Amino acid sequence: MYQIIQYVKFLFKSTNQHGVHSPFVYNLVTKCFYDKTKYTEYHKIKDFITRLKRVDHKINVTDFGAGSKQLNAKQRKISAIAKISGTTLKRAKLLFRVVKYFKSQNILELGTSIGFATQAMSRANPNSEINTIEGCPQISEYNKKHFHALLLDNINQITGNINDVIKDLNSRNYDLVFFDGNHQKEPTLNYFETLLPTAHNNTVYIFDDIYWSKGMTEAWKIIKQHPKVTVTVDTFHWGFVFFRKEQVREHFIIRV
């Protein structure tokens, strides 16, 4: 019910490119968000998602984050995880376009899950280096084999609790960070603060499910007001954060 109410509010507040006066955000919306190009990689992205939704192999799942609102069993089929926890095809395509648009080279993903978003980013820039963290050992091992079989060799699968692993990953700069590992207020804010030193002027942070709960929405509001953040774009499912010092501080709500 909370998400439904927030979505109705979003629809009333949101706009498209015609309500955007920032050249940077206008170009992002028109040339990336609303890009209608039929990229050939879309077929591979869709095939990856479709195939995993048919895999009946069972694995033991370890949840370190908020967990799934629909899956409670410790032993789950790959297909069940793919259908409930995986990024949707529409958002996987959007992430592909974002990585391609910004030519993101050094990428960090907090929360691989079954790898839908990971493989989309990999295909967007095969020359990129993607570090992706998955807490569940069996999912992580499955991902490694799957990525290798598909020759997605620019993906480095890291296994471990994000709270522990992230400490060893904040000594470099990232062009893009996708926060999708723990849909709770305090961990999200902690990850944000921990990784802030890795952001440069053109870095983009993407926060998944900013209206997952009241706590996540509160975290999003706090992040928006951080003094290092200059521009944010709320697309309901995702929150985009930019650190461009040359930009006027603005917050946008965009329908995608």
Phi and psi in degrees as a GROMACS rama.xvg file:
@    title "Ramachandran Plot"
@    xaxis  label "Phi"
@    yaxis  label "Psi"
@TYPE xy
-58.8633  -45.745  TYR-2
-65.2574  -37.7661  GLN-3
-63.0498  -47.0125  ILE-4
-61.1742  -43.2217  ILE-5
-65.8015  -34.3511  GLN-6
-69.1306  -38.7717  TYR-7
-61.759  -43.1495  VAL-8
-62.7428  -40.1639  LYS-9
-59.7009  -44.2039  PHE-10
-61.098  -36.1816  LEU-11
-73.5707  -32.1936  PHE-12
-91.0343  -24.8506  LYS-13
-77.4058  162.864  SER-14
-142.987  -177.641  THR-15
-114.366  -157.834  ASN-16
-62.9779  -22.8422  GLN-17
-71.4496  -16.3246  HIS-18
-100.144  13.4133  GLY-19
-112.696  124.787  VAL-20
-108.417  -6.38518  HIS-21
-81.7713  121.091  SER-22
-56.3035  -40.2788  PRO-23
-61.7437  -49.0319  PHE-24
-73.0118  -36.0539  VAL-25
-59.6898  -45.0675  TYR-26
-65.2433  -39.5906  ASN-27
-60.1821  -44.4527  LEU-28
-68.7503  -47.9537  VAL-29
-78.4553  -36.4735  THR-30
-96.2073  -11.5217  LYS-31
-124.168  -65.2567  CYS-32
-56.3702  -45.9336  PHE-33
-100.523  15.1382  TYR-34
-63.8687  119.314  ASP-35
-97.0537  8.55155  LYS-36
-58.8005  135.733  THR-37
-89.974  78.8399  LYS-38
-63.7789  137.685  TYR-39
-62.8579  -28.5646  THR-40
-65.4009  -20.627  GLU-41
-57.5739  -35.4065  TYR-42
-64.3707  -40.7744  HIS-43
-70.2544  -37.589  LYS-44
-63.3652  -44.6997  ILE-45
-65.5165  -41.897  LYS-46
-62.3536  -40.4848  ASP-47
-59.0901  -47.8168  PHE-48
-67.2589  -45.6821  ILE-49
-62.2255  -41.9165  THR-50
-64.6721  -44.2425  ARG-51
-68.8964  -24.5235  LEU-52
-73.9891  -2.7016  LYS-53
-113.576  -0.669884  ARG-54
-82.7057  120.731  VAL-55
-92.8239  -0.801361  ASP-56
-58.5626  134.534  HIS-57
-101.634  144.268  LYS-58
-137.03  159.048  ILE-59
-86.4893  128.264  ASN-60
-106.988  133.331  VAL-61
-112.56  120.565  THR-62
-104.512  123.448  ASP-63
-102.411  -17.507  PHE-64
-97.7405  -145.061  GLY-65
-74.2086  -13.7999  ALA-66
78.249  -175.11  GLY-67
-97.2861  142.157  SER-68
-78.776  -10.3352  LYS-69
-121.058  -14.1626  GLN-70
-118.165  121.472  LEU-71
-116.537  -24.0553  ASN-72
-65.483  142.561  ALA-73
-72.3105  -33.2051  LYS-74
-101.999  122.116  GLN-75
-134.55  151.753  ARG-76
-76.1228  147.307  LYS-77
-56.0422  -40.3096  ILE-78
-61.75  -38.7073  SER-79
-67.7771  -41.637  ALA-80
-63.4698  -41.8343  ILE-81
-63.336  -39.7475  ALA-82
-74.5871  -32.4279  LYS-83
-100.302  -44.9613  ILE-84
-98.1906  -17.1278  SER-85
-76.2556  151.819  GLY-86
-61.173  139.814  THR-87
-67.9453  159.64  THR-88
-59.8657  -42.1295  LEU-89
-59.505  -44.3187  LYS-90
-77.5506  -28.2496  ARG-91
-63.9657  -40.2796  ALA-92
-65.8565  -39.0843  LYS-93
-63.8379  -43.314  LEU-94
-63.569  -38.4708  LEU-95
-56.1752  -47.6098  PHE-96
-65.7679  -38.1619  ARG-97
-63.8723  -47.5075  VAL-98
-62.7249  -40.9497  VAL-99
-67.112  -41.4951  LYS-100
-64.7215  -45.1051  TYR-101
-88.4181  -4.41655  PHE-102
53.578  43.1135  LYS-103
-60.087  127.548  SER-104
-102.53  -52.266  GLN-105
-103.128  113.89  ASN-106
-122.88  139.551  ILE-107
-126.178  130.877  LEU-108
-120.125  124.44  GLU-109
-98.0736  98.9536  LEU-110
106.138  88.254  GLY-111
-72.2656  -37.9465  THR-112
54.1054  -127.087  SER-113
-94.9497  3.0508  ILE-114
92.2143  11.4471  GLY-115
-60.9596  -48.7176  PHE-116
-68.7118  -38.619  ALA-117
-59.8274  -48.663  THR-118
-68.7242  -30.6509  GLN-119
-65.7549  -41.9835  ALA-120
-66.9153  -38.5524  MET-121
-60.9061  -42.5593  SER-122
-73.0976  -26.3791  ARG-123
-68.2192  -34.5397  ALA-124
-146.82  88.5735  ASN-125
-59.7615  -18.3552  PRO-126
-90.7486  1.16222  ASN-127
-78.59  168.043  SER-128
-119.032  117.228  GLU-129
-111.826  118.43  ILE-130
-101.133  123.106  ASN-131
-130.003  133.725  THR-132
-106.659  128.951  ILE-133
-129.338  127.485  GLU-134
-76.9529  -31.7422  GLY-135
-81.7522  118.218  CYS-136
-58.5763  -41.1052  PRO-137
-71.7544  -37.3519  GLN-138
-65.8625  -42.0712  ILE-139
-59.9352  -44.7907  SER-140
-65.4527  -39.3389  GLU-141
-63.0749  -43.9072  TYR-142
-60.6158  -44.4202  ASN-143
-55.7063  -46.8829  LYS-144
-66.6749  -39.5823  LYS-145
-68.4683  -46.0117  HIS-146
-60.8212  -42.2597  PHE-147
-64.1499  -41.7483  HIS-148
-63.8073  -30.609  ALA-149
-93.5364  7.80708  LEU-150
61.0952  31.7175  LEU-151
-89.1517  72.1358  LEU-152
-82.7209  -1.77507  ASP-153
-92.5373  9.5052  ASN-154
-103.302  125.747  ILE-155
-108.242  103.603  ASN-156
-80.9982  120.837  GLN-157
-109.445  129.867  ILE-158
-104.406  127.956  THR-159
154.947  167.26  GLY-160
-68.1364  128.033  ASN-161
-54.3595  -39.0089  ILE-162
-55.4448  -33.4248  ASN-163
-90.2812  -44.6838  ASP-164
-70.1189  -34.9207  VAL-165
-60.9074  -26.8392  ILE-166
-63.1923  -26.3363  LYS-167
-93.7766  2.67969  ASP-168
-118.969  11.915  LEU-169
-106.733  22.6763  ASN-170
-106.631  11.1961  SER-171
-135.226  171.491  ARG-172
-95.1009  139.939  ASN-173
-117.444  139.808  TYR-174
-82.138  -30.0567  ASP-175
-148.284  134.509  LEU-176
-126.696  126.453  VAL-177
-107.438  111.203  PHE-178
-91.4137  102.05  PHE-179
-143.268  31.5686  ASP-180
-110.59  -20.0082  GLY-181
-155.7  105.775  ASN-182
-87.7833  56.3256  HIS-183
-132.931  151.525  GLN-184
-58.831  -59.7476  LYS-185
-64.0083  -47.0403  GLU-186
-60.7037  -39.1448  PRO-187
-61.5272  -45.9569  THR-188
-65.8432  -36.1136  LEU-189
-65.8138  -43.0611  ASN-190
-62.4493  -42.7304  TYR-191
-59.5651  -49.1005  PHE-192
-65.8339  -39.6805  GLU-193
-64.0006  -37.4619  THR-194
-92.2623  -6.96907  LEU-195
-52.36  -39.9393  LEU-196
-62.9044  -15.6532  PRO-197
-88.0268  -8.17813  THR-198
-84.7827  136.896  ALA-199
-112.258  -175.269  HIS-200
-60.0608  -30.7239  ASN-201
-106.495  11.7473  ASN-202
-69.2358  145.941  THR-203
-122.45  131.046  VAL-204
-105.27  136.56  TYR-205
-122.529  120.858  ILE-206
-104.915  123.844  PHE-207
-84.4083  145.184  ASP-208
54.5488  56.4349  ASP-209
-72.2602  -9.35037  ILE-210
-117.28  26.0054  TYR-211
-59.8802  -39.1572  TRP-212
-156.502  171.62  SER-213
-61.1448  -38.0627  LYS-214
-61.9688  -43.6324  GLY-215
-66.2082  -37.417  MET-216
-66.7163  -37.745  THR-217
-63.6881  -41.5235  GLU-218
-61.1578  -42.9909  ALA-219
-60.6819  -42.5761  TRP-220
-64.2893  -39.0585  LYS-221
-66.437  -42.457  ILE-222
-62.4603  -41.7537  ILE-223
-58.2369  -34.2311  LYS-224
-90.3464  -0.18839  GLN-225
-62.5644  136.85  HIS-226
-60.579  -23.4972  PRO-227
-83.7915  -13.7313  LYS-228
-87.6509  127.949  VAL-229
-108.426  -37.8383  THR-230
-133.936  135.836  VAL-231
-130.557  149.682  THR-232
-129.906  119.148  VAL-233
-98.3852  115.205  ASP-234
-109.805  18.6678  THR-235
77.5439  -64.4364  PHE-236
-72.0219  -34.3434  HIS-237
-126.592  149.631  TRP-238
-117.622  122.436  GLY-239
-98.2278  134.37  PHE-240
-125.116  133.392  VAL-241
-127.279  153.708  PHE-242
-120.895  22.8623  PHE-243
-68.3865  111.822  ARG-244
-67.3042  -23.9872  LYS-245
-80.9741  -5.83399  GLU-246
-90.7665  144.393  GLN-247
-69.3625  141.062  VAL-248
-68.4223  116.902  ARG-249
-147.247  152.419  GLU-250
-125.554  131.136  HIS-251
-121.209  147.72  PHE-252
-121.526  110.747  ILE-253
-122.488  133.054  ILE-254
-80.3524  129.962  ARG-255
